[in-house]
Amino acid sequence: MGLKSLYCLPIPLREGVITVKKILFVILGVAVLSTAVGVLAWAQTGDGHVTPPNAGGLFTDVPKNHWAYDDLKYLSDRGIITGLPGGKFNGDQALTRYSAAAMIARALKYMQNNPESVTPKDLDTLKDLIFKVSDNLSTLQKQVNSLSGTNASALESRVSQNAQAISKLQSQTANQGTTNVSKLENRVNANFIISLTALLVGIIGVALATMGL
């Protein structure tokens, strides 16, 4: 098989306070942008567990002053992404539908394996990322239109829905503080998180569809 990217999308729970891991935020946002400009690719291994296969360091082709270094390290430390044979990351390789599928599957595994590692602060990270993606939509739309003649309004609508869903979730978790909640409440909140994840995954789907991938 060729070099395919590795990604992961978590949905963790933490003592009743269910939040979306920063990993979900970063990967999905990058996935949306990379489909248009071909900026990022991931290695093909990883199982969503905390212990990374290459715990000794990051990638040989990613210097510490690279703009994405901290985010890549965050994912690598959690076993979400790993390097290719030889230690490279090949970050300029474009995203594929296979890569997106692998990313989502591994992220879900991570969230199931590490429910205790989530913090409410991650919601702020997700919200910031959504706004960053929104800020780049006009550029993304021009690129998509020039390549395929397709309007990217559906993608913009997805981003708007995500921002509203995040605000709602943030409001819920702010009122819970550090108080433990019942298992029933956990399940109710989990259903909401799954719905939010579906919206975020929709961003990737719309972007890939408009590119004809």
Secondary structure, 3 states (H helix, E strand, C coil): CCCCCCCECCCCEECCEECCCHHHHHHHHHHHHHHHHCCCCCCCCCCCCCCCCCCCCCCCCCCCCCCCHHHHHHHHHCCCCCCCCCCCCCCCCCCCHHHHHHHHHHHHHHHHHCHHHCCCHHHHHHHHHHHHHHHCHHHHHHHHHHHHCCCCHHHHHHHHHHHHHHHHHHHHHHHHCCCCCCHHHHHHHHHHHHHHHHHHHHHHHHHHHHCCC
